[in-house]
Amino acid sequence: MTLLALALDRETEDRLLADIIEHGHVIIARPANVRELLAAIERHDPEALIVGATAGTLTIEVLAASDANGIRVVALAATEAERRYAAELGLHEVVAAEAAWADIERVLTEGGDIPLRIDDDPPPAAVPPALPRRSGSGRRAKEDRRADRPEARRARRRPGADISTAGSAAGDPIESDPFSSDDDVTAGLTGSGTVIAVWGPAGAPGRTTLAINIAAEIAAAGHTVVLADVDTYSGSIAPSLGLLDEAPGFAAACRLSGSDTLTPVELERIAHRYNSPRGAFWVLTGIGRPSRWPELSAERVSGTISALRRWADYVVLDTGFSLESDEEISSDLFAPRRNAATLAALGIADRVVACGLADPVGMARFLRAWSDLTDVISTHRVHVVMNRVRSSAVGPAPAAQVSSALRRFGGIDAAVLVPHDQAGVDAAVLSGRTLRDAAPRSPARLGILALVRDELLPTPDAHPARRPWRRVFAWRRTAQAT
């Protein structure tokens, strides 16, 4: 017997109610929304939650409260969008809404998931074995629940960290391409994600801050996003988001790409997850020591980015500043180039965001480097952004003066101007969060939001249908008690 709380739509609840009672379970609460669900967790102390995979009944607060009380959660998803929503929150025990109670009960007690089926779909491909769960399905003592809390939270943040591939081919490359699969299973998934590279000259023009918050705003618009640190001089994404970077994720992905073993399962394992109630995204951290730059060769970087764009809707790259090709200073034509990663990222990107500082020194650096950038790539896919626009550095009417200087000396007619907001940016860095989470009303955040909405995302009329996650690999939620 299991004490259950149900937060489902009326039709689904009516369909399952008789089977739940027949199997000997007890329904102790039937909350209708998140507020009632949190109150039910506090008041009735259920052993398991069966919830709909929508924002009305499943939020990061519900998952946190469940972890704190040792409660198992299973979400019922009617569409791939709902499954993705649950996965972005960190919940990977998701069952198709039309599944029978016996299947839901199996997931509740044994782990795993029931793949969604779309009309005329062939039988799903084999998936890796279910992961171990927190021991026991019954009520436990509060002391045991407190012991589970840190492990469960860490497991939720790294959903692919402990995926087992023993006895399964799901963790191996699929034929010659790790991301290839049967055409029937992946029908409609042939499109590629969009790659956005953020570049700027030397002098800390705000590349990392811009890349992080572009990724956050695109993710908040409902897309899957991977943020990768490709800077071979000073990778800064990890400390900016409060992530550990002892094992650089992007360098690990490049090594796997070089050996043709970069699979979706491996990407889930090495990527960090920036969790947010809205706007969660994957992060591949950069190299911690600049001396490791030879690991990021042009071939490996290109292969890794190509794999990432097949894994997510958008890939945001934080690149280095230097555009020198090094041929003039090297006698070995086949030696690795330190700037090869940046040049490869700019070459493969669909959009390039070129940023500079809106002060006399920063603008001089940007305009000198602008000519080098136009030699490397065509300008039709470049969006110019000037950071920290303020009257204290350029005088009255700073926006007009910055725009006039860009037009006169660089021939740049349209640039996005991001206002200076030191307090908002400092709050984000201090807390290791994005501007959207740390300072949602920040003028700098609103400027970046305008860039994303007006320049980087397609218009609603031209917006393609969101691509579901490939069924060749299964998401898993790991929450095993130790």
C-alpha positions as CSV (number, residue, x, y, z in Angstrom):
1,M,0.0,0.0,0.0
2,T,1.3,3.5,-0.9
3,L,-0.1,6.8,0.2
4,L,-0.6,8.9,-2.9
5,A,-1.3,12.5,-3.7
6,L,-2.8,13.0,-7.2
7,A,-2.5,16.3,-9.1
8,L,-4.0,15.4,-12.5
9,D,-6.6,16.7,-14.9
10,R,-10.1,15.3,-14.2
11,E,-10.2,13.0,-17.2
12,T,-6.9,11.3,-16.4
13,E,-7.7,11.0,-12.7
14,D,-11.1,9.4,-13.4
15,R,-9.5,6.9,-15.8
16,L,-6.9,5.8,-13.1
17,L,-9.0,6.1,-10.0
18,A,-10.5,2.6,-10.0
19,D,-7.2,0.9,-10.8
20,I,-5.4,2.8,-8.0
21,I,-7.9,1.6,-5.4
22,E,-8.1,-1.9,-6.8
23,H,-4.3,-2.2,-6.4
24,G,-4.6,-1.3,-2.7
25,H,-3.2,2.2,-2.7
26,V,-4.7,5.1,-0.7
27,I,-5.3,8.5,-2.1
28,I,-4.8,11.0,0.7
29,A,-4.9,14.3,-1.3
30,R,-6.1,15.5,-4.7
31,P,-4.6,19.0,-5.0
32,A,-5.6,21.1,-8.0
33,N,-2.5,23.4,-8.3
34,V,1.0,24.0,-7.0
35,R,0.0,25.9,-3.9
36,E,-2.4,23.1,-2.8
37,L,0.2,20.5,-3.7
38,L,2.8,22.1,-1.5
39,A,0.3,22.3,1.3
40,A,-0.6,18.6,0.9
41,I,3.1,17.6,1.1
42,E,3.4,19.5,4.3
43,R,0.1,18.4,5.9
44,H,-0.4,14.8,4.7
45,D,3.1,13.6,4.1
46,P,2.4,11.3,1.1
47,E,4.8,8.6,0.0
48,A,4.4,9.5,-3.7
49,L,3.1,12.2,-6.0
50,I,1.4,11.5,-9.4
51,V,1.3,14.9,-11.2
52,G,0.7,16.3,-14.6
53,A,3.8,17.5,-16.4
54,T,2.7,21.1,-16.7
55,A,3.6,24.3,-14.9
56,G,0.3,24.2,-13.1
57,T,1.2,21.1,-11.1
58,L,4.9,20.6,-11.5
59,T,7.5,23.2,-10.5
60,I,11.0,23.3,-9.1
61,E,9.5,24.1,-5.7
62,V,7.4,20.9,-5.8
63,L,10.5,18.8,-6.6
64,A,12.5,20.5,-3.8
65,A,9.8,19.8,-1.3
66,S,9.6,16.2,-2.5
67,D,13.3,15.7,-2.1
68,A,13.2,17.3,1.4
69,N,10.5,14.8,2.5
70,G,11.7,11.7,0.7
71,I,8.7,11.6,-1.7
72,R,8.8,10.0,-5.1
73,V,7.4,11.9,-8.0
74,V,6.1,10.6,-11.3
75,A,4.8,13.0,-14.0
76,L,2.3,12.2,-16.7
77,A,3.1,13.8,-20.0
78,A,0.6,14.1,-22.9
79,T,3.1,15.6,-25.4
80,E,6.8,15.7,-26.0
81,A,6.7,19.4,-24.9
82,E,5.5,18.3,-21.5
83,R,8.1,15.6,-21.3
84,R,10.8,18.2,-22.1
85,Y,9.4,20.6,-19.5
86,A,9.7,17.9,-16.9
87,A,13.3,17.0,-18.0
88,E,14.3,20.7,-17.9
89,L,13.2,20.8,-14.2
90,G,15.3,17.7,-13.6
91,L,12.5,15.1,-13.3
92,H,13.1,12.1,-15.6
93,E,10.5,9.6,-14.3
94,V,7.9,10.6,-16.9
95,V,5.1,8.4,-18.1
96,A,2.8,8.8,-21.1
97,A,-0.5,10.2,-20.0
98,E,-2.4,7.4,-21.7
99,A,-0.4,4.7,-19.9
100,A,-2.2,2.1,-17.8
101,W,-1.9,2.2,-14.0
102,A,0.1,-1.0,-14.0
103,D,2.8,0.8,-16.1
104,I,2.7,3.9,-13.9
105,E,3.0,1.7,-10.8
106,R,6.0,-0.1,-12.3
107,V,7.8,3.2,-12.8
108,L,6.8,4.3,-9.3
109,T,8.3,1.3,-7.7
110,E,11.1,0.3,-10.1
111,G,12.2,3.4,-11.9
112,G,12.4,4.1,-15.6
113,D,9.8,5.7,-17.9
114,I,7.2,4.9,-20.5
115,P,8.0,6.5,-23.8
116,L,5.5,8.7,-25.4
117,R,3.9,7.3,-28.5
118,I,2.7,9.4,-31.5
119,D,0.2,8.1,-34.0
120,D,1.8,5.8,-36.5
121,D,5.1,5.6,-34.6
122,P,7.0,2.4,-34.8
123,P,7.9,0.5,-31.6
124,P,10.4,2.6,-29.6
125,A,14.1,1.6,-29.7
126,A,15.7,-0.1,-26.8
127,V,16.8,2.2,-24.0
128,P,19.3,1.7,-21.2
129,P,18.2,-0.2,-18.1
130,A,16.4,1.7,-15.4
131,L,18.6,3.4,-12.9
132,P,18.6,2.5,-9.2
133,R,16.2,4.5,-7.1
134,R,16.0,5.6,-3.5
135,S,15.6,2.4,-1.5
136,G,12.1,1.4,-0.4
137,S,8.7,2.5,-1.6
138,G,7.1,3.1,1.8
139,R,7.2,5.8,4.5
140,R,10.6,6.4,6.0
141,A,11.8,8.2,9.1
142,K,12.6,11.9,9.0
143,E,16.2,11.2,9.7
144,D,16.5,9.0,6.6
145,R,14.9,11.7,4.5
146,R,17.3,14.3,5.7
147,A,20.1,12.0,4.8
148,D,18.7,11.6,1.3
149,R,18.5,15.4,0.7
150,P,21.9,16.3,-0.6
151,E,22.3,13.2,-2.8
152,A,18.9,13.7,-4.3
153,R,19.5,17.3,-5.1
154,R,22.9,16.6,-6.7
155,A,21.5,13.8,-8.7
156,R,18.7,16.0,-10.0
157,R,21.2,18.7,-11.1
158,R,23.2,16.1,-13.0
159,P,20.6,13.9,-14.6
160,G,23.0,12.0,-16.8
161,A,25.9,11.6,-14.3
162,D,25.3,8.0,-13.3
163,I,23.7,6.5,-16.4
164,S,24.6,2.8,-16.6
165,T,25.3,1.4,-20.0
166,A,26.3,-2.1,-18.9
167,G,24.8,-4.7,-21.2
168,S,23.3,-2.0,-23.5
169,A,24.4,-0.5,-26.7
170,A,22.7,2.9,-26.0
171,G,25.9,4.4,-24.6
172,D,27.9,3.4,-27.7
173,P,28.2,5.3,-30.9
174,I,25.4,4.5,-33.3
175,E,27.1,3.3,-36.4
176,S,29.5,5.9,-37.6
177,D,27.6,8.9,-36.3
178,P,26.8,9.0,-32.5
179,F,23.7,11.1,-33.2
180,S,22.3,9.1,-36.2
181,S,19.4,6.8,-35.8
182,D,16.7,5.0,-37.7
183,D,14.8,7.3,-40.0
184,D,11.4,6.1,-38.8
185,V,12.3,6.7,-35.2
186,T,13.6,10.2,-35.7
187,A,11.2,11.4,-38.3
188,G,11.0,15.1,-38.3
189,L,14.3,15.5,-36.4
190,T,16.6,16.1,-39.4
191,G,16.9,19.8,-38.8
192,S,19.9,21.3,-37.0
193,G,20.0,23.7,-34.1
194,T,21.2,27.3,-34.4
195,V,24.8,28.1,-33.3
196,I,25.4,31.6,-31.9
197,A,29.0,32.6,-31.2
198,V,29.7,35.6,-28.9
199,W,33.0,37.4,-29.7
200,G,34.6,40.6,-28.6
201,P,38.1,42.2,-28.6
202,A,40.6,42.1,-25.8
203,G,39.8,44.1,-22.7
204,A,36.9,42.3,-21.1
205,P,34.0,43.7,-23.2
206,G,31.5,41.4,-21.5
207,R,31.6,38.4,-23.8
208,T,30.9,35.9,-21.0
209,T,28.1,37.9,-19.4
210,L,26.5,38.4,-22.8
211,A,26.8,34.7,-23.7
212,I,25.3,33.5,-20.4
213,N,22.3,35.8,-20.5
214,I,21.6,35.1,-24.2
215,A,21.5,31.4,-23.3
216,A,19.2,32.1,-20.4
217,E,16.8,34.3,-22.4
218,I,16.6,31.8,-25.3
219,A,16.0,28.9,-22.8
220,A,13.2,31.0,-21.1
221,A,11.5,31.2,-24.6
222,G,11.0,27.5,-24.5
223,H,14.0,26.2,-26.4
224,T,16.7,23.7,-25.4
225,V,20.0,25.4,-25.1
226,V,23.7,24.4,-24.6
227,L,26.2,27.1,-23.5
228,A,29.8,26.2,-24.2
229,D,33.0,27.9,-23.2
230,V,35.3,27.9,-26.2
231,D,37.8,30.6,-24.9
232,T,41.3,29.3,-24.9
233,Y,42.7,32.2,-22.9
234,S,40.4,32.7,-20.0
235,G,37.4,30.5,-19.7
236,S,35.0,32.3,-17.3
237,I,31.6,30.7,-17.6
238,A,32.1,28.2,-14.7
239,P,33.0,30.8,-12.0
240,S,30.3,33.2,-13.3
241,L,27.6,30.5,-12.7
242,G,29.2,29.0,-9.6
243,L,30.0,25.7,-11.3
244,L,33.0,23.4,-10.7
245,D,35.4,23.2,-13.6
246,E,38.0,20.7,-12.5
247,A,36.9,18.6,-15.5
248,P,36.3,21.0,-18.3
249,G,33.2,19.9,-20.1
250,F,34.0,21.3,-23.5
251,A,37.5,19.9,-23.6
252,A,36.1,16.5,-22.6
253,A,33.6,16.7,-25.4
254,C,36.4,17.6,-27.8
255,R,38.3,14.5,-26.7
256,L,35.3,12.3,-27.2
257,S,34.7,13.9,-30.6
258,G,38.2,13.2,-31.6
259,S,37.7,9.5,-30.9
260,D,34.3,9.3,-32.4
261,T,32.7,8.4,-29.1
262,L,30.7,11.6,-28.4
263,T,27.2,10.3,-27.8
264,P,24.1,12.0,-26.4
265,V,24.6,9.9,-23.2
266,E,28.2,11.2,-22.9
267,L,27.0,14.8,-23.4
268,E,24.5,14.4,-20.6
269,R,27.3,13.0,-18.4
270,I,29.9,15.7,-18.9
271,A,27.5,18.7,-19.1
272,H,26.5,20.7,-16.1
273,R,22.9,21.9,-15.7
274,Y,22.0,25.5,-14.8
275,N,18.7,25.0,-13.0
276,S,16.1,27.8,-13.0
277,P,12.3,27.8,-12.6
278,R,12.3,29.1,-16.1
279,G,15.3,29.3,-18.3
280,A,17.3,26.2,-17.4
281,F,20.1,25.2,-19.9
282,W,23.1,22.9,-20.3
283,V,26.6,24.2,-19.7
284,L,29.9,22.9,-21.0
285,T,32.6,24.6,-18.9
286,G,35.9,25.8,-20.4
287,I,39.5,24.9,-19.7
288,G,40.7,25.9,-16.2
289,R,44.3,26.5,-17.3
290,P,45.2,28.3,-20.5
291,S,48.1,25.8,-21.1
292,R,45.4,23.2,-22.0
293,W,44.5,25.0,-25.3
294,P,46.1,22.3,-27.5
295,E,43.1,20.1,-26.6
296,L,40.8,22.4,-28.5
297,S,41.9,21.8,-32.1
298,A,39.9,23.1,-35.0
299,E,38.8,19.7,-36.1
300,R,37.7,18.6,-32.6
301,V,35.9,21.9,-32.0
302,S,34.0,21.7,-35.3
303,G,33.0,18.1,-34.6
304,T,31.8,19.0,-31.1
305,I,29.8,22.0,-32.2
306,S,28.2,19.9,-35.0
307,A,27.2,17.3,-32.4
308,L,25.8,20.0,-30.0
309,R,23.6,21.5,-32.7
310,R,22.0,18.1,-33.3
311,W,21.5,17.8,-29.5
312,A,19.8,21.1,-28.8
313,D,17.7,23.9,-30.4
314,Y,20.4,26.5,-29.8
315,V,24.1,26.4,-29.0
316,V,25.7,29.5,-27.6
317,L,29.5,29.7,-27.7
318,D,31.7,32.0,-25.6
319,T,34.8,32.5,-27.8
320,G,38.2,34.0,-27.3
321,F,39.2,37.4,-28.4
322,S,42.2,36.8,-30.8
323,L,41.6,36.2,-34.5
324,E,45.3,35.7,-35.4
325,S,45.8,32.6,-37.5
326,D,49.5,32.2,-36.2
327,E,50.8,31.1,-39.6
328,E,53.2,34.0,-39.7
329,I,54.8,33.1,-36.4
330,S,55.0,29.3,-36.8
331,S,57.3,27.3,-39.0
332,D,55.3,24.2,-38.6
333,L,52.2,24.4,-40.8
334,F,50.6,21.4,-39.1
335,A,51.1,22.5,-35.5
336,P,48.0,23.3,-33.4
337,R,46.9,26.9,-33.3
338,R,45.8,28.5,-30.1
339,N,43.2,30.6,-31.9
340,A,41.9,27.7,-33.9
341,A,39.0,27.1,-31.5
342,T,37.7,30.7,-31.9
343,L,38.2,30.7,-35.7
344,A,36.4,27.4,-36.0
345,A,33.5,28.6,-33.8
346,L,33.1,31.8,-35.8
347,G,33.2,29.9,-39.0
348,I,30.6,27.4,-38.1
349,A,28.2,29.8,-36.3
350,D,24.9,30.8,-37.9
351,R,24.9,34.1,-36.0
352,V,27.8,36.0,-34.4
353,V,27.3,38.5,-31.7
354,A,30.2,41.0,-31.7
355,C,30.4,43.0,-28.5
356,G,32.4,45.9,-27.3
357,L,32.6,48.4,-24.4
358,A,30.8,51.7,-24.9
359,D,33.6,53.9,-23.7
360,P,36.5,55.6,-25.7
361,V,39.0,52.8,-25.0
362,G,36.6,50.0,-25.5
363,M,35.2,51.5,-28.8
364,A,38.7,52.0,-30.1
365,R,39.6,48.4,-29.4
366,F,36.4,47.2,-31.0
367,L,36.7,49.2,-34.2
368,R,40.3,48.1,-34.7
369,A,39.3,44.5,-34.3
370,W,36.2,44.9,-36.4
371,S,38.2,45.0,-39.6
372,D,39.9,41.7,-38.5
373,L,36.5,40.1,-37.9
374,T,35.2,41.1,-41.3
375,D,38.2,39.4,-42.9
376,V,37.3,36.2,-41.1
377,I,33.5,36.1,-41.6
378,S,30.8,37.9,-43.6
379,T,29.0,40.7,-41.8
380,H,25.5,39.7,-42.8
381,R,25.3,37.3,-39.9
382,V,26.9,39.6,-37.3
383,H,25.0,41.5,-34.7
384,V,26.9,44.3,-33.0
385,V,26.3,44.9,-29.3
386,M,27.8,47.7,-27.2
387,N,27.9,47.0,-23.5
388,R,27.8,49.3,-20.5
389,V,26.3,52.4,-22.3
390,R,26.5,55.3,-19.8
391,S,26.8,59.0,-19.9
392,S,29.6,59.1,-17.3
393,A,32.0,57.6,-19.9
394,V,30.9,59.2,-23.2
395,G,29.0,62.3,-22.2
396,P,25.4,63.4,-22.6
397,A,23.0,61.4,-24.8
398,P,25.4,58.3,-24.7
399,A,23.2,56.2,-27.0
400,A,23.3,58.7,-29.8
401,Q,27.1,59.3,-29.4
402,V,27.9,55.6,-29.5
403,S,25.7,55.0,-32.5
404,S,27.2,58.0,-34.3
405,A,30.8,56.8,-33.6
406,L,30.0,53.3,-34.9
407,R,28.4,54.6,-38.0
408,R,31.2,57.1,-38.8
409,F,34.3,55.0,-38.1
410,G,33.0,51.4,-38.6
411,G,30.2,51.8,-41.1
412,I,27.9,50.0,-38.6
413,D,24.4,51.3,-38.9
414,A,22.4,49.1,-36.5
415,A,23.8,48.2,-33.1
416,V,22.1,46.9,-29.9
417,L,23.0,49.1,-26.9
418,V,23.0,47.5,-23.5
419,P,22.7,50.0,-20.6
420,H,25.2,50.0,-17.8
421,D,23.9,48.3,-14.6
422,Q,26.8,47.5,-12.3
423,A,24.6,46.6,-9.4
424,G,22.6,44.0,-11.4
425,V,25.6,42.4,-12.9
426,D,27.4,42.3,-9.5
427,A,24.3,40.6,-7.9
428,A,24.3,38.0,-10.7
429,V,28.0,37.2,-10.3
430,L,27.8,37.2,-6.5
431,S,25.0,34.6,-6.5
432,G,26.2,32.6,-9.5
433,R,23.0,33.2,-11.4
434,T,21.8,34.8,-14.6
435,L,20.5,38.4,-14.7
436,R,17.0,36.9,-15.4
437,D,17.1,35.2,-12.0
438,A,19.2,37.6,-10.0
439,A,18.0,41.0,-11.3
440,P,15.0,40.5,-13.6
441,R,14.3,44.2,-13.9
442,S,17.9,45.1,-14.6
443,P,18.3,47.5,-17.6
444,A,21.2,45.4,-18.8
445,R,19.0,42.3,-18.8
446,L,16.2,44.1,-20.7
447,G,18.7,45.2,-23.3
448,I,19.9,41.6,-23.8
449,L,16.3,40.4,-23.9
450,A,15.6,42.9,-26.7
451,L,18.6,41.5,-28.6
452,V,17.4,37.9,-28.3
453,R,13.8,38.7,-29.1
454,D,14.4,41.1,-32.0
455,E,17.6,39.7,-33.6
456,L,18.4,36.1,-32.6
457,L,15.0,34.3,-32.4
458,P,12.9,33.9,-35.4
459,T,9.6,35.8,-35.7
460,P,6.5,33.9,-34.6
461,D,5.3,33.5,-38.2
462,A,8.6,31.9,-39.3
463,H,9.1,29.9,-36.1
464,P,9.5,26.1,-36.9
465,A,7.9,23.5,-34.6
466,R,10.1,22.7,-31.6
467,R,12.0,19.6,-32.1
468,P,11.4,16.8,-29.5
469,W,14.3,15.1,-27.9
470,R,15.6,12.2,-29.9
471,R,14.3,8.9,-28.8
472,V,17.6,7.2,-29.3
473,F,18.5,8.0,-25.8
474,A,16.4,8.1,-22.6
475,W,16.6,10.8,-19.9
476,R,17.0,9.4,-16.4
477,R,16.6,10.8,-13.0
478,T,19.0,9.5,-10.4
479,A,18.2,9.8,-6.7
480,Q,19.7,6.8,-4.9
481,A,20.0,7.0,-1.1
482,T,23.4,6.1,0.3
